[in-house]
Amino acid sequence: MCLENLSLIQNKVKEIIKTKQLKSTPEIIAVTKTFSVDKIVPLLKKGHLHYGENKMQESELKWINLKKNYNNLQLHMIGKLQSNKAKKAVKLFDYIHSLDNAKLASKINQYESELNKKVKIFIQVNVAEESQKSGVILNNLNNFYNYCTKELSLNVIGLMCIPPTNSESDKYFDILNKKAQELNLIHLSMGMSADYEQAILRGSTFLRLGTAIFGERTIK
């Protein structure tokens, strides 16, 4: 079922790209939080490369061994990352989508040096300035980006956002796209199962899809 769902989504993405004559095809991150290894392995065997997780402990339990067996896979941390988990995250993940504060940036820089590894990083932007959500607000983004790239030499490749629930996602995707262009960043991590088609039209390069591939989660 997961393979069928993924194939349907891939075809839909290709159709949108072709119909709208868009320049690039976004990567599909299969978000595997709460889903067991037996659900993931069929996708790995089929050659799918990009996977996302939200929590450090669950990620270690599932992915340390899988990365040994499938060394081409790319693992994305897409959930809130505490600075005290930064070392484990740098060690395990290839991408971090949720950089949102200076303390975490400093810790990532420290552990990249210790582990001799560079991680591809997205700055999470709180596009609607929601008090309950993580992310750098737009007014602070330029300064934070300069701190991360110039002072810490972090490999910031793009911006990430989670639009408000039950909102017109297009509006917020447009805001993020415009900001990325201002900063000369080519990657955008935006679009989940409910709004990924709009995200593609707004220039997303990484889609974060869980339920669209694996079905509804029984645990959150």
HUMO-V880316 format. One record per pair of residues at least 4 apart in sequence whose C-alpha atoms are under 8 Angstrom apart, sorted by sequence separation. I is the first residue (numbers start at 1). J is the second residue. If there is no record, write none. Layout:
I/J + I/J
This chain:
1/5 + 2/6 + 3/7 + 4/8 + 5/9 + 6/10 + 7/11 + 8/12 + 9/13 + 10/14 + 11/15 + 12/16 + 13/17 + 14/18 + 15/19 + 16/20 + 17/21 + 18/22 + 32/36 + 35/39 + 36/40 + 37/41 + 38/42 + 39/43 + 40/44 + 41/45 + 42/46 + 43/47 + 44/48 + 55/59 + 56/60 + 57/61 + 58/62 + 59/63 + 60/64 + 62/66 + 63/67 + 64/68 + 65/69 + 66/70 + 67/71 + 77/81 + 81/85 + 82/86 + 85/89 + 86/90 + 87/91 + 88/92 + 89/93 + 90/94 + 100/104 + 101/105 + 102/106 + 103/107 + 104/108 + 105/109 + 106/110 + 107/111 + 108/112 + 109/113 + 110/114 + 111/115 + 112/116 + 113/117 + 126/130 + 129/133 + 136/140 + 137/141 + 138/142 + 140/144 + 141/145 + 142/146 + 143/147 + 144/148 + 145/149 + 146/150 + 147/151 + 148/152 + 149/153 + 150/154 + 163/167 + 168/172 + 169/173 + 170/174 + 171/175 + 172/176 + 173/177 + 174/178 + 175/179 + 176/180 + 177/181 + 178/182 + 179/183 + 180/184 + 181/185 + 191/195 + 192/196 + 195/199 + 196/200 + 197/201 + 198/202 + 199/203 + 200/204 + 209/213 + 210/214 + 211/215 + 16/21 + 17/22 + 35/40 + 43/48 + 44/49 + 53/58 + 54/59 + 59/64 + 67/72 + 81/86 + 99/104 + 100/105 + 111/116 + 112/117 + 136/141 + 146/151 + 147/152 + 148/153 + 149/154 + 164/169 + 180/185 + 181/186 + 191/196 + 199/204 + 200/205 + 210/215 + 211/216 + 17/23 + 53/59 + 67/73 + 99/105 + 112/118 + 148/154 + 149/155 + 163/169 + 180/186 + 190/196 + 191/197 + 211/217 + 17/24 + 112/119 + 126/133 + 149/156 + 180/187 + 191/198 + 17/25 + 32/40 + 126/134 + 129/137 + 136/144 + 148/156 + 180/188 + 191/199 + 199/207 + 125/134 + 126/135 + 163/172 + 190/199 + 191/200 + 124/134 + 125/135 + 126/136 + 127/137 + 163/173 + 14/25 + 124/135 + 125/136 + 126/137 + 127/138 + 177/188 + 196/207 + 13/25 + 77/89 + 123/135 + 124/136 + 125/137 + 126/138 + 161/173 + 176/188 + 123/136 + 125/138 + 191/204 + 190/204 + 161/176 + 188/203 + 189/204 + 190/205 + 191/206 + 192/207 + 193/208 + 77/93 + 125/141 + 160/176 + 188/204 + 189/205 + 190/206 + 191/207 + 192/208 + 193/209 + 75/92 + 76/93 + 81/98 + 159/176 + 173/190 + 187/204 + 188/205 + 189/206 + 190/207 + 191/208 + 192/209 + 193/210 + 75/93 + 76/94 + 77/95 + 78/96 + 79/97 + 80/98 + 81/99 + 86/104 + 90/108 + 187/205 + 188/206 + 189/207 + 190/208 + 191/209 + 192/210 + 193/211 + 32/51 + 33/52 + 74/93 + 75/94 + 76/95 + 77/96 + 78/97 + 79/98 + 187/206 + 189/208 + 193/212 + 30/50 + 31/51 + 32/52 + 33/53 + 74/94 + 75/95 + 76/96 + 77/97 + 78/98 + 83/103 + 87/107 + 29/50 + 30/51 + 31/52 + 32/53 + 33/54 + 74/95 + 76/97 + 77/98 + 83/104 + 86/107 + 87/108 + 90/111 + 159/180 + 28/50 + 29/51 + 30/52 + 31/53 + 33/55 + 51/73 + 53/75 + 55/77 + 82/104 + 86/108 + 90/112 + 99/121 + 123/145 + 158/180 + 27/50 + 29/52 + 49/72 + 50/73 + 51/74 + 52/75 + 53/76 + 54/77 + 81/104 + 96/119 + 98/121 + 99/122 + 100/123 + 34/58 + 49/73 + 50/74 + 51/75 + 52/76 + 53/77 + 54/78 + 55/79 + 83/107 + 87/111 + 91/115 + 95/119 + 96/120 + 97/121 + 98/122 + 99/123 + 100/124 + 33/58 + 37/62 + 48/73 + 49/74 + 50/75 + 51/76 + 52/77 + 53/78 + 54/79 + 55/80 + 56/81 + 86/111 + 94/119 + 95/120 + 96/121 + 97/122 + 98/123 + 99/124 + 100/125 + 177/202 + 36/62 + 44/70 + 50/76 + 52/78 + 53/79 + 54/80 + 55/81 + 91/117 + 93/119 + 94/120 + 95/121 + 96/122 + 97/123 + 98/124 + 135/161 + 159/185 + 169/195 + 173/199 + 177/203 + 90/117 + 95/122 + 97/124 + 158/185 + 64/92 + 90/118 + 157/185 + 158/186 + 159/187 + 160/188 + 161/189 + 162/190 + 170/198 + 174/202 + 44/73 + 56/85 + 90/119 + 157/186 + 158/187 + 159/188 + 160/189 + 161/190 + 162/191 + 169/198 + 170/199 + 173/202 + 157/187 + 158/188 + 159/189 + 160/190 + 169/199 + 158/189 + 56/88 + 60/92 + 170/202 + 56/89 + 121/154 + 123/156 + 100/134 + 101/135 + 121/155 + 122/156 + 125/159 + 127/161 + 130/164 + 100/135 + 101/136 + 120/155 + 121/156 + 122/157 + 123/158 + 124/159 + 125/160 + 126/161 + 127/162 + 128/163 + 99/135 + 100/136 + 118/154 + 119/155 + 120/156 + 121/157 + 122/158 + 123/159 + 124/160 + 125/161 + 126/162 + 127/163 + 128/164 + 2/39 + 98/135 + 118/155 + 120/157 + 121/158 + 122/159 + 123/160 + 124/161 + 122/160 + 3/42 + 3/43 + 2/43 + 142/183 + 102/144 + 101/144 + 105/148 + 109/152 + 109/153 + 128/172 + 109/154 + 127/172 + 102/148 + 106/152 + 29/76 + 105/152 + 127/175 + 105/154 + 127/176 + 125/176 + 80/134 + 97/159 + 98/160 + 97/160 + 122/189 + 97/189 + 52/208 + 26/200 + 39/214 + 29/206 + 31/208 + 33/210 + 26/204 + 27/205 + 28/206 + 29/207 + 30/208 + 31/209 + 32/210 + 22/201 + 26/205 + 27/206 + 28/207 + 29/208 + 30/209 + 31/210 + 35/214 + 25/205 + 26/206 + 27/207 + 28/208 + 29/209 + 30/210 + 16/197 + 20/201 + 24/205 + 26/207 + 28/209 + 32/214 + 35/217 + 17/200 + 30/213 + 34/217 + 13/197 + 16/200 + 16/201 + 34/219 + 34/220 + 13/200 + 6/212 + 5/212 + 6/213 + 5/213 + 5/214 + 3/213 + 2/213 + 2/214 + 1/214 + 2/215
